[in-house]
Amino acid sequence: MRIRINEIATEIDPGATLASLAAQWKPGADVLIHNGFPAPAETALRDGDEVYLIKRGERPSEDELQRLMAARHTPGVHARLQAATVGIAGVGGLGSAVAVALARTGVGRIVIADFDVVEPSNLNRQQYFVDQLGHPKVAALADNLARINPYITVEPHHVMLSPANIPTVFALCTVVVEAFDRADMKAMLVETLLALMPEVVVVAASGLAGYGPNNAIVTQRAASRLYLVGDGESEARTGCGLMAPRVGIAAGHQANQVVRIILGEEGT
């Protein structure tokens, strides 16, 4: 009888149960997943079943985690994501959420750059925790990403980005996400990347504030190497601040556009 155990195709004897399988494959496993759902140890196995054996609190090996992710994405897609290097300029509400999405997707190397520290006002929308207040954002985010996917490379730069250091910080990147708050910094970053790094594609954002209609957030191709996410008009002001849901929608657009670029999809 042929089943899959933690995404490995395996021949087992008829009459096997989850308990007997766990004793052989992962002694001490205390969470037994059978065809997508937790199941009792005495569950009998049938041909074609899919089983995950989990020992609570144990970190899976790199090979095991990569197999599981490749099964979700298909092997060819996952391999291309794993080989990619993506830069994120600014790791506030947008950038930290984009980084989390890319880490969960399995992008192999993520370069993050920001000069700021985690403040209480950041916690309404940014991917940080109360016990990280006062820490440099890039250090706190690197720690959080390591908990999500310990087998990717996260390269943190605690710096103020400028035309002088941008080409060095993002030298290995094929895609860079613009995730700044200030309009002047947005313009500086995009202009520098497009002028000095001719192989880089930029995914920028503008118009995310408030709680306006979900579908007003769109992704547009503004130039051959520039994509722009947002509604293009909503600015943060009194009564229309930056909030987690709408910023999250935009971050999802940016992260998905990055994935599309890595996989060779040029449109939006």
C-alpha positions as CSV (number, residue, x, y, z in Angstrom):
1,M,0.0,0.0,0.0
2,R,1.4,3.4,-1.0
3,I,0.9,6.6,1.0
4,R,2.7,9.9,1.6
5,I,4.4,10.5,5.0
6,N,5.4,14.2,5.4
7,E,5.4,14.5,1.6
8,I,7.6,11.3,1.0
9,A,5.9,8.6,-1.0
10,T,6.3,5.4,0.9
11,E,5.2,1.7,0.7
12,I,3.6,0.4,4.0
13,D,2.1,-2.9,5.0
14,P,-1.7,-3.3,4.9
15,G,-3.3,-3.0,8.3
16,A,-1.0,-0.2,9.4
17,T,-2.4,2.5,11.7
18,L,-1.2,6.0,12.5
19,A,0.2,4.7,15.8
20,S,2.3,2.0,14.2
21,L,3.5,4.4,11.5
22,A,4.5,7.1,14.1
23,A,6.4,4.5,16.1
24,Q,8.4,3.6,13.0
25,W,8.9,7.1,11.4
26,K,8.8,9.6,14.3
27,P,8.8,8.2,17.8
28,G,7.3,10.6,20.2
29,A,5.0,12.3,17.5
30,D,2.0,13.6,19.4
31,V,0.1,15.3,16.6
32,L,-1.1,12.9,13.8
33,I,-2.6,14.5,10.7
34,H,-4.5,12.2,8.4
35,N,-5.6,13.6,5.0
36,G,-5.6,17.1,6.3
37,F,-7.2,16.6,9.8
38,P,-6.0,15.6,13.3
39,A,-6.9,12.0,13.8
40,P,-6.7,9.4,16.6
41,A,-3.7,7.0,16.8
42,E,-5.8,4.0,16.1
43,T,-6.9,5.3,12.6
44,A,-6.4,2.6,10.0
45,L,-4.5,3.7,6.9
46,R,-5.6,3.1,3.3
47,D,-3.9,3.3,-0.1
48,G,-3.3,6.9,-1.2
49,D,-3.6,8.5,2.3
50,E,-1.5,11.5,3.2
51,V,0.0,11.6,6.7
52,Y,1.9,14.3,8.7
53,L,3.6,13.2,11.9
54,I,4.5,16.1,14.2
55,K,6.3,16.2,17.5
56,R,5.0,19.3,19.2
57,G,7.6,22.0,19.6
58,E,10.2,20.3,17.4
59,R,11.6,22.3,14.5
60,P,11.4,20.3,11.2
61,S,14.6,19.8,9.3
62,E,15.4,22.1,6.4
63,D,14.8,19.2,3.9
64,E,11.4,18.4,5.5
65,L,10.2,22.0,5.5
66,Q,11.3,22.5,1.9
67,R,9.5,19.4,0.9
68,L,6.3,20.6,2.5
69,M,6.5,24.0,0.9
70,A,7.4,22.6,-2.5
71,A,4.3,20.4,-2.3
72,R,2.2,23.5,-1.7
73,H,3.7,25.6,-4.5
74,T,4.8,22.8,-6.9
75,P,8.5,22.0,-7.0
76,G,9.4,24.2,-10.0
77,V,7.8,27.3,-8.5
78,H,9.3,26.7,-5.1
79,A,12.8,26.3,-6.5
80,R,12.6,29.7,-8.3
81,L,11.3,31.4,-5.2
82,Q,14.1,29.8,-3.1
83,A,16.7,31.1,-5.5
84,A,15.5,34.7,-5.5
85,T,16.9,37.7,-3.6
86,V,14.4,40.5,-2.8
87,G,15.1,43.9,-1.2
88,I,12.6,45.8,1.1
89,A,13.3,49.5,1.7
90,G,11.5,50.4,4.9
91,V,10.0,47.8,7.3
92,G,7.1,49.6,8.8
93,G,3.4,48.7,8.1
94,L,4.0,47.8,4.4
95,G,7.5,46.5,4.5
96,S,7.2,44.2,7.6
97,A,4.0,42.6,6.2
98,V,5.6,42.1,2.8
99,A,8.6,40.5,4.4
100,V,6.4,38.1,6.4
101,A,4.5,37.1,3.2
102,L,7.7,36.5,1.3
103,A,9.3,34.5,4.1
104,R,6.2,32.3,4.3
105,T,6.3,31.9,0.5
106,G,9.9,30.7,0.8
107,V,11.9,33.5,-1.0
108,G,15.4,32.4,-0.3
109,R,17.1,35.7,0.6
110,I,15.4,38.9,1.9
111,V,17.4,42.1,2.3
112,I,15.7,44.6,4.7
113,A,16.8,48.2,5.3
114,D,15.5,50.8,7.8
115,F,17.0,53.2,10.3
116,D,14.0,53.3,12.7
117,V,13.2,51.5,16.0
118,V,9.9,49.9,17.1
119,E,7.6,52.5,18.7
120,P,4.2,52.0,20.5
121,S,2.5,53.8,17.6
122,N,3.7,51.2,15.2
123,L,1.8,48.3,16.8
124,N,-1.5,49.1,15.2
125,R,-0.3,47.9,11.8
126,Q,3.3,46.6,11.9
127,Q,4.5,43.1,12.3
128,Y,6.2,43.6,15.7
129,F,5.4,42.7,19.3
130,V,5.2,44.7,22.6
131,D,8.4,43.2,23.9
132,Q,10.2,44.5,20.9
133,L,9.6,48.2,21.6
134,G,12.8,50.2,21.3
135,H,14.6,47.5,19.2
136,P,15.8,48.4,15.7
137,K,13.1,47.4,13.3
138,V,15.4,45.4,11.1
139,A,16.7,43.4,14.1
140,A,13.2,42.7,15.4
141,L,11.9,41.7,12.0
142,A,14.9,39.4,11.3
143,D,14.1,37.6,14.6
144,N,10.4,37.3,13.7
145,L,11.2,36.0,10.2
146,A,13.6,33.4,11.7
147,R,10.7,32.1,13.7
148,I,8.5,31.8,10.6
149,N,11.2,30.3,8.3
150,P,14.6,29.6,9.9
151,Y,16.0,28.3,6.6
152,I,15.9,31.5,4.5
153,T,18.6,34.2,4.7
154,V,17.6,37.6,6.1
155,E,20.1,40.4,5.6
156,P,19.3,43.4,7.9
157,H,20.7,46.9,7.3
158,H,20.1,49.4,10.1
159,V,20.8,52.4,8.0
160,M,19.2,55.5,6.5
161,L,19.1,54.8,2.8
162,S,20.5,57.3,0.4
163,P,21.6,57.4,-3.3
164,A,25.1,56.7,-2.0
165,N,24.4,53.4,-0.3
166,I,21.3,52.0,-2.1
167,P,23.3,50.3,-4.8
168,T,25.5,48.6,-2.2
169,V,22.7,47.5,0.2
170,F,20.6,46.1,-2.6
171,A,23.4,44.9,-4.9
172,L,22.2,41.2,-5.0
173,C,18.5,42.0,-5.5
174,T,16.5,41.6,-8.6
175,V,13.4,43.1,-7.1
176,V,13.2,45.9,-4.5
177,V,10.0,46.8,-2.6
178,E,9.5,50.5,-1.8
179,A,7.8,50.7,1.6
180,F,8.5,54.2,2.9
181,D,6.0,56.6,4.5
182,R,7.5,59.9,3.2
183,A,6.9,61.0,-0.3
184,D,10.4,62.5,-0.7
185,M,12.0,59.2,0.4
186,K,9.7,57.2,-2.0
187,A,10.8,59.4,-4.9
188,M,14.5,59.3,-4.0
189,L,14.5,55.5,-3.7
190,V,12.6,54.8,-7.0
191,E,14.7,57.4,-8.9
192,T,18.0,55.9,-7.6
193,L,17.0,52.3,-8.3
194,L,15.8,53.0,-11.8
195,A,18.8,55.2,-12.6
196,L,21.7,53.2,-11.0
197,M,20.5,49.6,-11.0
198,P,19.3,48.8,-14.5
199,E,18.5,45.1,-13.7
200,V,16.3,45.8,-10.7
201,V,12.4,45.9,-10.9
202,V,10.7,48.2,-8.3
203,V,7.4,47.6,-6.6
204,A,6.3,50.8,-5.0
205,A,3.2,52.0,-3.1
206,S,1.1,55.2,-2.8
207,G,-2.4,55.8,-1.4
208,L,-3.1,53.4,1.5
209,A,-4.5,55.5,4.3
210,G,-7.8,55.1,6.1
211,Y,-10.5,52.4,5.6
212,G,-11.7,53.1,2.1
213,P,-13.0,50.5,-0.3
214,N,-11.0,47.3,-0.5
215,N,-11.0,47.2,-4.3
216,A,-9.7,50.8,-4.7
217,I,-6.3,49.3,-3.9
218,V,-4.9,48.2,-7.3
219,T,-1.5,47.3,-8.8
220,Q,-0.5,49.2,-12.0
221,R,2.5,48.9,-14.2
222,A,3.8,52.5,-14.2
223,A,6.9,51.9,-16.3
224,S,8.8,48.9,-17.7
225,R,10.6,48.3,-14.4
226,L,8.2,50.0,-12.0
227,Y,4.9,48.7,-10.5
228,L,2.7,50.9,-8.3
229,V,0.3,49.7,-5.6
230,G,-2.5,51.7,-3.9
231,D,-5.4,54.0,-4.7
232,G,-3.0,56.8,-5.7
233,E,-4.7,59.5,-3.6
234,S,-5.5,58.7,0.1
235,E,-3.0,60.3,2.4
236,A,-2.6,59.9,6.1
237,R,-4.3,62.8,7.9
238,T,-6.5,63.5,10.9
239,G,-9.4,61.0,10.8
240,C,-7.7,59.0,8.0
241,G,-4.7,57.3,9.6
242,L,-2.8,54.3,8.5
243,M,-4.6,51.1,9.7
244,A,-3.6,47.4,9.6
245,P,-6.4,46.1,7.3
246,R,-5.9,48.5,4.4
247,V,-2.1,48.6,4.7
248,G,-2.3,44.8,4.7
249,I,-4.2,44.7,1.5
250,A,-1.6,46.9,-0.2
251,A,1.2,44.8,1.3
252,G,-0.4,41.7,-0.1
253,H,-0.5,43.3,-3.5
254,Q,3.2,44.2,-3.3
255,A,4.2,40.7,-2.1
256,N,2.2,39.0,-4.8
257,Q,3.6,41.3,-7.5
258,V,7.1,40.3,-6.3
259,V,6.2,36.6,-6.6
260,R,4.8,37.2,-10.1
261,I,8.1,39.0,-11.2
262,I,10.2,36.2,-9.8
263,L,8.2,33.7,-11.7
264,G,8.4,35.7,-15.0
265,E,4.9,37.1,-15.1
266,E,5.3,40.7,-16.3
267,G,1.7,41.9,-16.0
268,T,-0.3,42.9,-12.9
